[in-house]
Amino acid sequence: MARNDGDGLAQLTEIMRSTPAGAPLRSPAPRTPVDRRRRRRRRIVGLSVTGGILLLVAALVASYVGWALNAPIGAASASLAQPTVATPPAAQPVLAPEGSSAISVAGADDYLGPGASGVWQKSGDDAVPMASISKIVTALVILKAKPLSGATTPGPLITFSAADHALYDQYYVQNATIAPMPTGSSMTEHQALETMLVVSASNYAAALSTWAYGSPGAFLAATRTWLAANGLTHTAMVEPTGLDDRNRSTPADLIALGKLAMANAAVAEIVGLHSLDIPGSPVDGMSATNDMLGRNGVDGIKTGTLDTGSDLLFSATVPVPALDRPALRVFGVVLGGSSRESVDGDVETMLHNVVNGFHSTMLGREGDVVGTYTTRWGASAHMVLARDATVTTWSNAPITVTMSTGMITTGKAGQRVGAVTWTSGTTTVTVPVVLESTIRPPSDWWRITHPDKLGR
């Protein structure tokens, strides 16, 4: 049997360790086959244990790496810089500074309030003399009895009598506005109404009202019925011209009267005329008393003057550059002004201040930074507005802002991550918030070396 030199050397070493100094050496006991098999088994077991440990470690490392490379990472932290907007400047006063006045603005209730198209603002609730604005009531009551089917429908021919002609002198001595009405002359109903409303001829108001109803008393009875039927309960008429200061109304009632007048096609056409065009008539070429026609969008309706002051009931179509919508429809009245010129100036100021009270306010521009995302691995990207944002307001209406953002871990440039919403009154503007740049995933090495930052 072959000798195992390695085993013999080990035995010799053991004998030398166990033999006292000076003692004679003894030969080791010979190894038996059983001893050798036992030792081999121990060696095999040792190698197996070592291999198992190495395999376990390798398995643990592989498991960790797999977990690290696939573990979720919590959302990026977000720091927000919510936009701020200064309150727009207050609008200038709209109402006239003298007398009493009122205004109605249709087409902007969402800015001015739900009642703006009724009576938006007014000063004074008392019924005051309305002077020749009375002739608007007179015209509408005449048209109740003698209607015209269209804006330019001539209507029946009226021939003036000597009694009608006598009205010229009667109103002349009262210092009223009058127009020639020769005995036996004729004109259509439309032309007669033009002379009454455009020139404000009082003798024509008296003649036409009697022509339509047969007598002054019958006309006044019909007028009272008409006023009640149209809800003008604060308006009183005692004669057709307005010379009597007992013809009275409130600013609110006159706004309603103006709307009724402009809803009648014939009246609306007549009160927009700058002068009379009635060839062959002595009134041809006479100018309108309403100097505001064609200015600031004014298209009607009636002036009035008494010792109590100057008046103007007006309508206007007013474009507002700040509003992306059709022009506003405005009705207004000024009563008791110091002069016709001052009333005209007040009306111009009223309309000017309505228009200039609207503001188009820049809320934010495309690319404005409104926040930043920062990831656990140090990557970051700004949140920016996706487009410009503007809002239109009336006067100093406050503008509020809210911002919402989502949770992200990574993202691409341009990806929507939230929104900013501005609100003023009933108007709301919302702009998306997007990533300015791409947030890329972390590297594999970062994942493996930062286990404490993994997980949600």
Secondary structure, DSSP 8 states (H G I E B T S, - for coil): ----HHHHHHHHHHHHHHS-TTS---------HHHHHHHHHHHHHHHHHHHHHHHHHHHHHHHHHHHHHH--B---EEEE--------------S-SSSEEEEEEES-HHHH-TTHHHH-EEE--S-EE-GGGHHHHHHHHHHHHS--SSTT----EEE--HHHHHHHHHHHTTT-------TT-EEEHHHHHHHHHTS--HHHHHHHHHHHHSSHHHHHHHHHHHHHHTT-TT-B-SSSSS-STT-EE-HHHHHHHHHHHHHSHHHHHHTT-SB---TTSTTTT-B-S-TTTTSTTEEEEEEEEETTEEEEEEEEEE--TTSSSS-EEEEEEEEEESSHHHHHHHHHHHHHHHHHTEEEEEEE-TT-EEEEEE-TTS-EEEEEESS-EEEEEETT---EEEEEE---SSB-TT-EEEEEEEEETTEEEEEEEEESS-B----HHHHHH-GGG-B-
